[in-house]
Amino acid sequence: MGELLRRYWTPALLVSELPAPDSDPVRVRLLGEDLVAFRDTNGRVGLIQENCPHRGASLYFGRNEECGLRCPYHGWKFDADGACVDMPSEPPNSVFKDKVKATAYPTHESGGIVWTYMGPADKITPFRDFGTESLEPDQVAATKLNTPCNWVQAMEGNLDTSHISWLHQWNGVDDIPDDGSDKPGYPSNAMSWKFWKHDRAPRLEIEDTWYGFKYVGIRDTPNGHKHVRMSAFVFPYNTVIASVPFSTQHGLFVPIDDHNTWRYSFSTRVNPGLQEVGGTNLFALSPFEFGPAEVGRNGIIPRRYTAENDYGIDREEQRNVTYSGVREFISQDFMVTESMGPIYDRTQEKLGTSDKAIIRMRRLLLAAARSVADGGEPPAVAQDLDYKSIRSAEKILEPDEDWRVLGTADDPMVQKYDAGNARVPVAGS
């Protein structure tokens, strides 16, 4: 599986962590490797092994100067390609430095993220542009936060459409007034809360796609209509979660190692806010807390609630206000995925019909890993694929409407907002 993951361009850190040329180096642990990132004098980002090839001192403590990172132990200096460009502890006429190279990985900045490719050099894949390449610096919105559990374990929370009817519920949902949007078309975000609570056992349908798969959780509304939440899984660790009317925002679950994960989020389009559908922001009605960094989609999100403080659970709130008793929304997810342990023994699971998407994701990943091990190419990395076309959606269907059209180029709502210079709505995302 590690070899499969290395065949994709992977988030290494946020651009904001390396704000200026010759700024402080940053430790990066990625796919089980300890690395150091630095922005050189010309603004180029280097990502090299943390331990100096000389005697193993950490280059995190190095001097970032004049287009290279200089080890503080003996002054050996390495550029962004890992080449040793100066070895002042050796005689002036020595050519030893020309024989020394630090492990270095190529980098690419896009959408507020520094991406890297860690696979075989002769197998390098094209950078997948989900829409970030065309964003101006002031349009970029990327975040990350740490979760101490296995990456697949963390990702499964995003691919579980059933749990929003349980883990994320709150008692005030019953008091939300009916605004008339319980009918075919796009409901308000307020009514979505009511649908999720009204039908707490969604039926799942899945369609395999070139990028992985998309699937819906189908619920009956109080008025007897068919409500669908359609989300997408994109090889190898991207999710695009259902939103009214549709969304292109990606969440990525990037392995630090087997037991720790960076949870990235980035926007792929310029989003002006709510437009015509959705109405009030999805979370504006709820009693849940949100950190400023998460709301602003900018930077490293600090963890206020962790296992050490039981995720801030309040048993009185659990009895009277929210289903989980955990005030912060995202910490509700952390509570359940991290409490499984760093990596759960899957032989102990008893999977049901609501786990269809998780089962499909696991099977696809395992099949892709085996294919790469046998000499095949990883899925969803071809140059001519339209990564910007990947979308999620949420809607109440007409009696004869096919959910598989939602979010595609044939979807009238996509045509409306993607035509010309129109902007994509992000109601409730």
Secondary structure by P-SEA (a helix, b strand, c coil): caaaaaaccccccccccccccccbbbbbbcccccbbbbbcccbbbbbccccccccccccccccccccbbbbcccccccccccccccccccccccccccccccbbbbbbbccccbbbbcccccccccccccccccccccccccbbbbbcccaaaaaaaaacccccccccccccccccccccccccccccaaaaaaaaaaccbbbbbbbbccccccccbbbbcccbbbbbbbbbbcccbbbbbbccccccbbbbbccccccbbbbbbbbccccccccccccccccccccccccccccccccbbbbcccccccccccccccccccccccccaaaaaaaaaaaaccccccccccccccaaaaaaaaaaaaaaaaaaaacccccccccccccccccccccccccccccccccccccaaaaaaacccbbbbbccc
